[in-house]
Amino acid sequence: MSDEFFNKLRRTIGFDGLISTVIGALIVFLPNRSARAAAGMIGAALIAVGLFKLLSVFKRDLENGMARLGNLIVSIIYLVAGIFIFIDMQSAAISLILVVGILTGMTWLIEGLVQFTIVNRISTNKTWSIVSALVSILGGLSLLLSPVFGGLIVWTFFGASLLIVGIFKLIQYFTLKN
């Protein structure tokens, strides 16, 4: 491995570790503010997409009237959604955590059901497959029954994971030698 490649790799690991540690720490120690910041980034992205779509409506000469109208409506929806996020950042953050809880709960529930349906085909020892399926189903149901609380736990777990991975990458960065 060349010295130049090694130094680039080491810098990349260090940069990734630093970013992961900072974002993870913000999520763990300031979950409300970090969720608002994430919602703000989503709002800014929605506004940017809405503006670009709106500009493209006026630049396209080859589209018919219905296609232009459809693009205009979609761009207005993006813009309004982005503006609503900035109007009430606290509600947007709660909605983000709610969506995280619901989507994670649905994913776990479906994963557990799929595991139950294929348990006869995938393993010789069915006990662990059945236990895993039950845990997924129970976790999914608990998240769906209390999505805000569950979403907060998933959000905090995500932050803790980022923090731990970031710290290990920083340790790796400082211990890597030529």
C-alpha positions in Angstrom: 0.0 0.0 0.0 1.4 3.4 -1.0 2.0 6.1 1.6 -0.3 8.5 -0.2 -3.2 6.0 -0.2 -2.5 5.1 3.4 -2.6 8.8 4.4 -5.8 9.4 2.5 -7.4 6.3 4.1 -6.3 7.4 7.6 -7.7 10.9 7.1 -11.0 9.5 5.8 -11.3 7.3 8.9 -10.5 10.2 11.1 -12.9 12.6 9.4 -15.7 9.9 9.5 -15.0 9.2 13.2 -15.1 12.9 14.0 -18.4 13.5 12.2 -20.0 10.3 13.6 -18.9 11.2 17.1 -20.2 14.8 16.9 -23.6 13.8 15.4 -23.9 10.9 17.8 -23.2 13.1 20.8 -25.7 15.7 19.6 -28.4 13.0 19.2 -27.6 11.4 22.6 -27.2 14.5 24.7 -29.6 16.9 22.8 -32.2 14.6 21.3 -34.9 17.3 20.9 -32.6 19.8 19.2 -31.0 17.2 17.0 -34.4 16.0 15.8 -35.4 19.7 15.1 -32.1 20.1 13.2 -32.9 16.9 11.2 -36.4 18.2 10.5 -34.9 21.5 9.4 -32.6 19.8 7.0 -35.6 17.9 5.6 -37.5 21.1 5.3 -34.6 22.9 3.5 -34.4 19.9 1.1 -38.1 20.0 0.4 -37.9 23.7 -0.3 -34.9 23.3 -2.6 -36.6 20.4 -4.5 -39.8 22.5 -4.8 -37.9 25.5 -6.2 -36.0 23.4 -8.7 -39.2 21.7 -9.8 -40.9 25.1 -10.1 -38.0 26.5 -12.2 -38.1 23.4 -14.4 -41.8 24.0 -15.1 -41.0 27.2 -16.8 -37.9 26.0 -18.6 -39.5 23.0 -20.4 -41.0 23.7 -23.7 -41.6 20.2 -24.9 -44.1 19.2 -22.1 -47.8 19.5 -22.7 -50.1 21.5 -20.4 -51.1 18.6 -18.2 -47.5 17.6 -17.5 -46.6 21.2 -16.6 -49.7 21.5 -14.3 -48.7 18.3 -12.6 -45.1 19.5 -12.1 -46.4 22.8 -10.8 -48.7 21.1 -8.3 -45.9 18.8 -7.1 -43.5 21.7 -6.7 -46.1 23.7 -4.7 -46.7 20.7 -2.4 -42.9 20.4 -1.8 -42.6 24.2 -1.0 -45.6 24.2 1.3 -44.4 21.1 3.2 -40.9 22.7 3.6 -42.4 26.0 4.8 -44.7 24.2 7.3 -41.6 22.4 8.7 -40.0 25.8 9.4 -43.1 27.3 10.8 -43.3 24.8 13.7 -40.0 23.0 14.1 -41.1 21.3 17.4 -44.0 19.7 15.7 -41.9 18.7 12.8 -39.4 17.1 15.1 -42.1 15.1 16.9 -43.5 14.1 13.5 -40.1 12.9 12.4 -39.7 10.8 15.6 -43.3 9.5 15.1 -42.4 8.5 11.5 -39.2 6.8 12.7 -41.2 4.8 15.3 -44.0 3.8 12.9 -41.6 2.8 10.1 -39.3 0.8 12.4 -42.3 -0.9 14.0 -43.7 -1.9 10.7 -40.4 -3.2 9.5 -39.9 -5.3 12.6 -43.4 -6.6 12.5 -43.1 -7.6 8.8 -39.7 -9.1 9.4 -41.0 -11.3 12.2 -44.0 -12.4 10.1 -41.7 -13.3 7.3 -39.4 -15.2 9.6 -42.4 -17.2 10.8 -43.4 -18.1 7.3 -40.0 -19.3 6.2 -38.8 -20.9 9.5 -39.3 -24.4 8.1 -37.0 -23.7 5.1 -34.1 -21.7 6.5 -32.7 -23.6 9.5 -32.4 -27.0 11.1 -32.6 -25.5 14.6 -36.0 -23.8 14.6 -35.9 -22.6 18.2 -33.7 -19.5 17.6 -35.6 -18.6 14.4 -38.9 -18.7 16.3 -37.5 -16.7 19.2 -36.1 -14.1 16.8 -39.4 -13.9 15.0 -41.3 -13.5 18.3 -38.9 -10.7 19.4 -39.3 -8.9 16.1 -43.1 -9.1 16.2 -43.3 -8.0 19.9 -40.8 -5.2 19.2 -42.7 -4.1 16.1 -46.1 -4.2 17.9 -44.7 -2.2 20.9 -43.3 0.5 18.5 -46.7 0.6 16.7 -48.6 0.9 19.9 -46.4 3.7 21.2 -44.6 5.2 18.2 -43.5 8.5 19.7 -41.9 6.8 22.8 -40.5 4.0 20.6 -39.2 6.4 18.0 -37.4 8.4 20.7 -35.8 5.2 21.9 -34.8 4.3 18.3 -33.5 7.9 17.7 -31.4 7.7 20.9 -30.1 4.2 20.0 -29.1 5.6 16.6 -27.2 8.4 18.3 -25.5 6.0 20.7 -24.5 3.8 17.9 -23.0 6.7 15.9 -21.2 7.9 19.0 -19.7 4.5 19.7 -18.7 3.9 16.1 -17.2 7.4 15.9 -15.1 6.9 19.0 -13.8 3.6 17.7 -12.9 5.2 14.4 -11.1 8.1 16.2 -9.1 5.5 18.2 -8.3 3.7 15.0 -7.2 7.0 13.4 -4.8 7.9 16.2 -3.4 4.4 16.5 -2.8 3.8 12.7 0.9 4.3 12.0 2.9 4.1 8.8 
